[in-house]
Amino acid sequence: MIDKKTEAVLGPFPYDRSVLAKAVQRSAGLGARGVVLKFFLSIPKSESGDRELAEAMKETPVLLQAGYDQPLQEPGTLPDRFLWGNVSPGNVKAHAASKWGMPLPQLSAAAYDIGFVDSFAQDRFPVLELYNDHYVKSLALAVLELALNRKAQITPGESLKFGEKQVALDAFSQAAIHFPKQDDLAYIPLVDFLGSAPLPQVKDRIVIVGFDAERFQPIQTPIGMVRPHRVFYYALVSLYKSLRPRKN
């Protein structure tokens, strides 16, 4: 997480994308399964930094997010390879996705996957959303597919399956999530992650790079007000625990 400690060293967020490139490269060097960049990367920054990030994304699978709900710019374009499937007319089983926040074309081209991050309820998370008459993955679904190393089987509005494990979906293709008893997320500050200390716990894990400074406005959840990137993590953990294979 980019937190108070990180900002004290690197300065206030947002950073040039060369910093994100270093996080991706560090993750790859530590043997991570992949990286989630929990930021909207829709506006160009420095040409060198954007290029450096795109190059770093070739070293390990990188998942990007889309779906910003404040139209401060022209909507971007989601490449066709990230569309999940056609929607039957009159039989829509998902909420409409926000059309802003699409990653820059050069970053989309290098991305392993792109998922949407719209949130419509306190106690459930979208699996699919609706974008231009197509279903698209939520970022949570994209992460689960990478974590479980297989494609999901989805019946919109009914179920999400990974092998023999499944969770029920509501009429809008959302899955129920369960929060921990308290907001006690432990993480590695980004400034420490970018150092040289060995981090064996990263190997074969998915690294989520997010923001957790106090000025990040929290949102209401069943366990009180929680900052959004923590909510995303808790939702992922809840769904992963329900869907991971049984150990022999």
C-alpha positions as CSV (number, residue, x, y, z in Angstrom):
1,M,0.0,0.0,0.0
2,I,0.9,3.6,-0.6
3,D,0.5,4.9,2.9
4,K,1.7,7.6,5.3
5,K,5.1,6.0,5.6
6,T,5.5,5.7,1.8
7,E,4.4,9.3,1.2
8,A,6.9,10.5,3.8
9,V,9.7,9.1,1.7
10,L,8.4,9.3,-1.9
11,G,6.2,12.4,-1.5
12,P,2.5,12.7,-2.0
13,F,0.6,10.3,-4.3
14,P,0.0,10.1,-7.3
15,Y,3.5,9.3,-8.6
16,D,5.1,9.0,-12.0
17,R,4.3,5.6,-13.5
18,S,8.0,4.7,-13.3
19,V,7.3,4.0,-9.6
20,L,4.5,1.6,-10.5
21,A,6.9,0.0,-13.0
22,K,9.4,-0.6,-10.2
23,A,6.7,-2.2,-8.2
24,V,5.9,-4.6,-11.1
25,Q,9.5,-5.4,-11.7
26,R,10.1,-6.0,-8.0
27,S,7.1,-8.3,-7.9
28,A,8.4,-10.3,-10.9
29,G,11.8,-10.6,-9.3
30,L,10.3,-12.0,-6.1
31,G,8.4,-14.6,-8.1
32,A,4.9,-13.2,-7.7
33,R,2.1,-14.9,-9.7
34,G,1.0,-11.5,-10.9
35,V,0.2,-7.9,-10.0
36,V,-2.9,-5.8,-9.6
37,L,-2.5,-2.1,-10.1
38,K,-5.5,-0.7,-8.1
39,F,-5.4,2.7,-9.9
40,F,-7.1,4.4,-12.9
41,L,-4.4,4.7,-15.5
42,S,-6.4,6.6,-18.1
43,I,-4.6,9.9,-18.4
44,P,-1.0,10.1,-19.8
45,K,1.7,11.2,-17.4
46,S,5.4,11.4,-18.4
47,E,6.1,9.7,-21.7
48,S,9.1,7.8,-20.2
49,G,7.1,6.7,-17.1
50,D,4.2,5.4,-19.2
51,R,6.6,3.5,-21.5
52,E,8.5,2.1,-18.6
53,L,5.4,0.7,-17.0
54,A,4.2,-0.8,-20.3
55,E,7.6,-2.5,-20.6
56,A,7.5,-3.8,-17.0
57,M,4.1,-5.3,-17.6
58,K,5.7,-7.8,-20.0
59,E,7.6,-9.4,-17.1
60,T,4.6,-10.8,-15.2
61,P,0.8,-10.8,-15.5
62,V,-0.6,-7.4,-14.6
63,L,-4.3,-6.7,-14.1
64,L,-5.6,-3.2,-14.5
65,Q,-8.9,-1.6,-13.5
66,A,-11.6,0.3,-15.3
67,G,-15.0,1.8,-14.4
68,Y,-14.5,5.3,-13.0
69,D,-17.9,6.9,-12.2
70,Q,-17.0,10.6,-12.6
71,P,-16.9,11.6,-16.3
72,L,-14.0,14.1,-16.1
73,Q,-12.8,13.2,-19.6
74,E,-13.9,11.5,-22.8
75,P,-14.6,7.8,-22.2
76,G,-11.8,5.5,-23.3
77,T,-12.2,2.3,-25.3
78,L,-12.0,-1.2,-23.9
79,P,-10.2,-3.6,-26.3
80,D,-12.4,-6.4,-27.6
81,R,-10.3,-9.1,-26.0
82,F,-11.5,-8.0,-22.6
83,L,-15.2,-8.5,-23.4
84,W,-16.7,-11.5,-21.7
85,G,-19.7,-12.3,-23.8
86,N,-22.8,-11.0,-25.6
87,V,-25.9,-10.1,-23.7
88,S,-29.3,-11.5,-24.7
89,P,-31.7,-8.6,-25.5
90,G,-34.2,-8.1,-22.7
91,N,-32.3,-10.6,-20.4
92,V,-29.6,-8.5,-18.8
93,K,-28.1,-10.0,-15.6
94,A,-25.7,-7.3,-14.6
95,H,-25.5,-3.7,-13.6
96,A,-24.2,-1.2,-16.1
97,A,-20.5,-0.5,-15.9
98,S,-19.1,3.0,-15.7
99,K,-17.4,3.9,-19.0
100,W,-14.6,6.1,-17.8
101,G,-11.2,5.2,-16.4
102,M,-10.2,2.9,-19.3
103,P,-6.4,2.3,-19.2
104,L,-4.2,4.0,-21.8
105,P,-4.0,2.1,-25.0
106,Q,-0.3,1.2,-24.5
107,L,-1.1,-0.2,-21.0
108,S,-4.2,-2.0,-22.2
109,A,-2.1,-3.7,-24.9
110,A,0.4,-4.9,-22.2
111,A,-2.3,-5.9,-19.7
112,Y,-2.9,-9.6,-18.8
113,D,-6.5,-8.6,-18.0
114,I,-8.8,-5.6,-17.2
115,G,-11.7,-5.7,-14.8
116,F,-14.3,-3.2,-13.7
117,V,-14.5,-1.9,-10.1
118,D,-18.0,-0.4,-9.8
119,S,-19.6,-1.3,-6.5
120,F,-23.4,-1.3,-6.0
121,A,-24.0,-2.7,-2.5
122,Q,-22.3,-3.0,0.9
123,D,-22.4,-6.7,1.2
124,R,-21.9,-8.1,-2.3
125,F,-19.4,-7.7,-5.2
126,P,-20.1,-7.8,-8.9
127,V,-18.7,-10.7,-10.9
128,L,-19.9,-9.4,-14.2
129,E,-20.9,-5.9,-15.4
130,L,-22.5,-4.6,-18.6
131,Y,-20.5,-2.6,-21.0
132,N,-21.8,-1.7,-24.5
133,D,-24.1,-4.7,-24.8
134,H,-21.4,-7.1,-23.6
135,Y,-20.7,-8.6,-20.3
136,V,-17.3,-7.8,-18.9
137,K,-15.4,-9.1,-15.9
138,S,-15.2,-7.3,-12.6
139,L,-11.6,-6.8,-11.3
140,A,-12.5,-9.2,-8.6
141,L,-13.3,-12.0,-11.1
142,A,-10.1,-11.3,-13.1
143,V,-8.0,-11.6,-9.9
144,L,-9.8,-14.8,-8.9
145,E,-9.1,-16.4,-12.2
146,L,-5.4,-15.6,-11.9
147,A,-5.3,-16.7,-8.3
148,L,-7.0,-20.0,-9.0
149,N,-5.2,-20.5,-12.3
150,R,-8.3,-21.3,-14.3
151,K,-11.2,-19.6,-16.1
152,A,-14.4,-19.3,-14.3
153,Q,-17.7,-20.9,-15.4
154,I,-20.4,-18.4,-15.0
155,T,-24.1,-18.5,-15.5
156,P,-25.1,-14.8,-15.3
157,G,-27.6,-14.2,-12.6
158,E,-27.2,-17.7,-11.2
159,S,-23.7,-19.0,-10.3
160,L,-19.9,-18.6,-10.4
161,K,-18.0,-21.9,-10.6
162,F,-14.4,-22.9,-10.4
163,G,-14.3,-26.7,-10.8
164,E,-16.4,-28.3,-8.1
165,K,-16.7,-25.1,-6.0
166,Q,-19.3,-22.5,-6.7
167,V,-21.0,-19.4,-5.2
168,A,-24.5,-18.2,-5.9
169,L,-25.0,-15.0,-7.8
170,D,-28.0,-12.6,-7.5
171,A,-30.1,-11.4,-10.4
172,F,-27.3,-8.8,-11.2
173,S,-24.5,-11.4,-11.1
174,Q,-23.2,-10.2,-7.8
175,A,-21.8,-12.5,-5.1
176,A,-22.3,-12.1,-1.4
177,I,-19.1,-11.2,0.6
178,H,-18.3,-11.6,4.2
179,F,-16.1,-9.1,6.0
180,P,-13.8,-9.9,8.9
181,K,-14.9,-8.9,12.4
182,Q,-12.7,-5.8,12.3
183,D,-10.7,-3.8,9.8
184,D,-7.3,-5.0,10.7
185,L,-5.5,-5.4,7.3
186,A,-1.8,-5.9,7.5
187,Y,0.2,-4.9,4.4
188,I,3.7,-4.0,3.2
189,P,4.2,-0.2,2.7
190,L,5.2,0.4,-0.9
191,V,8.4,2.2,0.2
192,D,9.5,-1.0,2.0
193,F,8.4,-3.3,-0.9
194,L,10.6,-1.3,-3.3
195,G,13.6,-1.9,-1.1
196,S,16.1,-4.8,-1.2
197,A,15.0,-6.9,1.8
198,P,14.0,-10.5,1.0
199,L,10.2,-11.0,0.9
200,P,9.7,-14.7,0.6
201,Q,5.9,-14.4,1.4
202,V,5.5,-12.8,-2.1
203,K,6.5,-15.9,-4.1
204,D,3.5,-17.3,-6.1
205,R,1.2,-14.7,-4.5
206,I,-0.7,-11.9,-6.3
207,V,0.6,-8.5,-5.3
208,I,-2.1,-5.8,-5.1
209,V,-0.6,-2.3,-5.2
210,G,-3.1,0.2,-3.7
211,F,-3.5,3.4,-1.7
212,D,-4.3,3.6,2.0
213,A,-3.5,7.1,3.2
214,E,-5.9,8.8,5.6
215,R,-7.2,11.2,3.0
216,F,-8.7,8.4,1.0
217,Q,-12.4,8.7,1.8
218,P,-13.7,5.6,3.5
219,I,-17.0,3.9,2.5
220,Q,-19.7,2.4,4.5
221,T,-19.5,-1.4,5.1
222,P,-21.1,-3.9,7.5
223,I,-18.1,-3.4,9.8
224,G,-18.2,0.4,9.6
225,M,-16.3,2.9,7.5
226,V,-13.4,1.3,5.6
227,R,-11.1,2.7,3.0
228,P,-11.9,1.4,-0.5
229,H,-8.8,-0.6,-1.3
230,R,-9.2,-2.5,2.0
231,V,-12.8,-3.3,1.0
232,F,-11.5,-4.7,-2.3
233,Y,-9.1,-6.9,-0.5
234,Y,-11.6,-8.2,2.0
235,A,-14.0,-9.0,-0.8
236,L,-11.4,-10.9,-2.7
237,V,-10.4,-12.9,0.4
238,S,-14.1,-13.8,1.1
239,L,-14.7,-15.0,-2.5
240,Y,-11.3,-16.9,-2.6
241,K,-12.0,-18.8,0.6
242,S,-15.4,-19.9,-0.9
243,L,-13.9,-21.0,-4.2
244,R,-10.4,-22.4,-3.6
245,P,-10.1,-26.1,-4.1
246,R,-10.2,-28.4,-1.0
247,K,-6.8,-29.6,0.2
248,N,-6.3,-33.4,0.1
